[in-house]
Amino acid sequence: MAVQNFLPKEFGYVIFTFVYSWVMLAYLAVKVGQARKKYDVQYPTMYSDKIKIFNCIQRAHQNTLEIYPQWLIFQLVSGITYPVAAAVLGAIWVTSRFSYAWGYYTGDPAKRMWGVYGYIGFFGVILLSITAGLQMLHII
């Protein structure tokens, strides 16, 4: 039986949110690669002892990777039950990671807060996932 028989048709929006998130991760990875060349930071060195701007670029990518697995799970769970809301919240979170990175790329770590609005998307899919779980247990 095809997966389309089990998922709401609007889940297609969630799939496109996943694709958008891949584009974001690829962009952040390319920026780190470019910074490695520009500032001559060789692998396997994660952070530079001398070049703060490189560390900011690397940290923007690393922090996103640290939270990405949790976001994926909540995005998937919430998207099965609330696909349109989950897709909107997911797009907010993914877009915020660009803002977060661009703030970090200035070299002033405080400017990473340009992406603080992403918590709306992140906590939104967590709440939708909790709601879906409670509904499955017939608690609400």
QUIKADA-V242467 format. One record per residue. SS is DSSP state (helix for helix, strand for strand, loop for the rest). PSI is psi as a letter, one per 40 degrees, with the letter a starting at -180 (NA if undefined). D_FIRST is the distance of its C-alpha to the first C-alpha in whole Angstrom. Layout:
ss=SS psi=PSI d_first=D_FIRST
ss=SS psi=PSI d_first=D_FIRST
//
This chain:
ss=loop psi=i d_first=0
ss=loop psi=i d_first=4
ss=helix psi=d d_first=7
ss=helix psi=d d_first=8
ss=helix psi=e d_first=7
ss=loop psi=d d_first=9
ss=loop psi=i d_first=12
ss=loop psi=i d_first=15
ss=loop psi=d d_first=15
ss=loop psi=e d_first=18
ss=helix psi=e d_first=17
ss=helix psi=d d_first=18
ss=helix psi=d d_first=21
ss=helix psi=d d_first=21
ss=helix psi=d d_first=19
ss=helix psi=d d_first=22
ss=helix psi=d d_first=24
ss=helix psi=d d_first=23
ss=helix psi=d d_first=24
ss=helix psi=d d_first=28
ss=helix psi=d d_first=28
ss=helix psi=d d_first=28
ss=helix psi=d d_first=30
ss=helix psi=d d_first=33
ss=helix psi=d d_first=32
ss=helix psi=d d_first=33
ss=helix psi=d d_first=36
ss=helix psi=d d_first=37
ss=helix psi=d d_first=37
ss=helix psi=d d_first=39
ss=helix psi=d d_first=42
ss=helix psi=d d_first=42
ss=helix psi=d d_first=43
ss=helix psi=d d_first=45
ss=helix psi=d d_first=47
ss=helix psi=d d_first=47
ss=helix psi=d d_first=49
ss=helix psi=d d_first=51
ss=helix psi=e d_first=52
ss=loop psi=f d_first=52
ss=loop psi=h d_first=50
ss=loop psi=i d_first=49
ss=loop psi=i d_first=46
ss=loop psi=e d_first=46
ss=loop psi=h d_first=48
ss=loop psi=d d_first=46
ss=loop psi=i d_first=48
ss=loop psi=i d_first=52
ss=loop psi=e d_first=55
ss=loop psi=d d_first=57
ss=loop psi=g d_first=54
ss=helix psi=d d_first=53
ss=helix psi=d d_first=51
ss=helix psi=d d_first=49
ss=helix psi=d d_first=48
ss=helix psi=d d_first=47
ss=helix psi=d d_first=45
ss=helix psi=d d_first=44
ss=helix psi=d d_first=43
ss=helix psi=d d_first=41
ss=helix psi=d d_first=39
ss=helix psi=d d_first=39
ss=helix psi=d d_first=39
ss=helix psi=d d_first=36
ss=helix psi=d d_first=34
ss=helix psi=d d_first=35
ss=helix psi=e d_first=33
ss=helix psi=d d_first=30
ss=helix psi=d d_first=28
ss=helix psi=d d_first=29
ss=helix psi=d d_first=28
ss=helix psi=d d_first=25
ss=helix psi=d d_first=24
ss=helix psi=d d_first=25
ss=helix psi=d d_first=24
ss=helix psi=d d_first=20
ss=helix psi=d d_first=21
ss=helix psi=d d_first=23
ss=helix psi=d d_first=20
ss=helix psi=d d_first=17
ss=helix psi=d d_first=20
ss=loop psi=g d_first=22
ss=helix psi=d d_first=21
ss=helix psi=d d_first=24
ss=helix psi=d d_first=26
ss=helix psi=d d_first=25
ss=helix psi=d d_first=25
ss=helix psi=d d_first=29
ss=helix psi=d d_first=30
ss=helix psi=d d_first=28
ss=helix psi=d d_first=30
ss=helix psi=d d_first=33
ss=helix psi=d d_first=33
ss=helix psi=d d_first=32
ss=helix psi=d d_first=35
ss=helix psi=d d_first=37
ss=helix psi=d d_first=37
ss=helix psi=d d_first=38
ss=helix psi=d d_first=41
ss=helix psi=d d_first=41
ss=helix psi=d d_first=42
ss=helix psi=d d_first=44
ss=helix psi=d d_first=46
ss=helix psi=d d_first=46
ss=loop psi=e d_first=47
ss=loop psi=e d_first=50
ss=loop psi=e d_first=52
ss=loop psi=h d_first=52
ss=helix psi=d d_first=50
ss=helix psi=d d_first=50
ss=helix psi=e d_first=49
ss=helix psi=e d_first=45
ss=helix psi=e d_first=45
ss=helix psi=d d_first=45
ss=helix psi=e d_first=41
ss=loop psi=d d_first=42
ss=loop psi=e d_first=40
ss=helix psi=d d_first=37
ss=helix psi=d d_first=37
ss=helix psi=d d_first=36
ss=helix psi=d d_first=32
ss=helix psi=d d_first=32
ss=helix psi=d d_first=33
ss=helix psi=d d_first=31
ss=helix psi=d d_first=28
ss=helix psi=d d_first=30
ss=helix psi=d d_first=31
ss=helix psi=d d_first=27
ss=helix psi=d d_first=26
ss=helix psi=d d_first=28
ss=helix psi=d d_first=28
ss=helix psi=d d_first=24
ss=helix psi=d d_first=25
ss=helix psi=d d_first=28
ss=helix psi=d d_first=25
ss=helix psi=d d_first=23
ss=loop psi=e d_first=26
ss=loop psi=f d_first=27
ss=loop psi=d d_first=30
ss=loop psi=NA d_first=30
//
